[in-house]
Amino acid sequence: MSLKQKLCCQTLSCKMGFTVKSILRILEKKFSLENIDLTLEQYFLLNILNNEEGLILQDLSELLDRDKSAIARHLNGLEKKHFVARTTDPDDKRRKILLITKAGVQVLKEAQKLAKEVNREITRHISEEDLQQFEATLASIYECTNAETAC
């Protein structure tokens, strides 16, 4: 963290914000250098669709706490690239189920490989034990911030 960032960053949320922004900038640069045709938002959506079957736009909107129109724009881009397809739900003709295509799975694998490389690069100086503790701490903070009652 730069001196300027340290001077204006007194809270955990601010420090995490700067850190996450930095990591995403590196990942975005790697995607560009390796000609991965995904935005970071599209990458995150493909990850979700690859892990959860039968999702619809409303599900993604709720899961990501984002406006449906914003999610729809990203999905439209993925559909134009043939990474995502929409199919009619056999139980409800009004619902469109989102599916990751073979091309989507392929580009996702390439992107995940780069993301793992970035992860290794930025954590190479941190011991495995410290990383495990950090991940446990992040999980605890996440649970606390998403709990119905205050921590």
Stockholm file with secondary structure:
# STOCKHOLM 1.0

chainA/1-151         MSLKQKLCCQTLSCKMGFTVKSILRILEKKFSLENIDLTLEQYFLLNILNNEEGLILQDLSELLDRDKSAIARHLNGLEKKHFVARTTDPDDKRRKILLITKAGVQVLKEAQKLAKEVNREITRHISEEDLQQFEATLASIYECTNAETAC
#=GR chainA/1-151 SS CCHHHHHHCCSHHHHHHHHHHHHHHHHHHHHHHTTCCCCHHHHHHHHHHHHSTTCCHHHHHHHHTCCHHHHHHHHHHHHHTTSEEEEEETTEEEEEEEEECHHHHHHHHHHHHHHHHHHHHHHTTSCHHHHHHHHHHHHHHHHHHTSSSCC
#=GC SS_cons         CCHHHHHHCCSHHHHHHHHHHHHHHHHHHHHHHTTCCCCHHHHHHHHHHHHSTTCCHHHHHHHHTCCHHHHHHHHHHHHHTTSEEEEEETTEEEEEEEEECHHHHHHHHHHHHHHHHHHHHHHTTSCHHHHHHHHHHHHHHHHHHTSSSCC
//
